[in-house]
Amino acid sequence: MIHKSSAGGATELKWLRSSYSSSGDGNDCVEVVTTPATVHVRDSKDQPGPRLGFTPTTWEAFLAYASER
């Protein structure tokens, strides 16, 4: 996935993986990257596969909900 900056150049997105990933090989987790308008989420085991996109407001609401569980 490529994010094009406003200057017209391409910048590769920097995906982040949770430090709480409990897998022995570290691959059983989701990865997240944020851009100004979208929070992208993907399966770390299928990086070129499907991705979800959320607005920052929706993602913040999800994080608040999940942190209460």
C-alpha positions, 0 to 999 in steps of 0.5 A: 500500500502506498500513500502519496504525499501532497508533493506528489512523491510516494512514501511507503506506509510504516505499519505498526504491530502491537507489542502485546502480540503473544505469538511465539513467532510474533506473526499472530497480530494485526498491524495498523498505520494511520494517515490523516484521513484513515486508519488502515488495519491488516492481518500481519500473516497476510500483508498483501491481503484485505485491509480495513479502513476506519476514520480516525474518530471511529478508530478512537471509539473502538480503542476506547471500547476495547480498552474497557474490556 
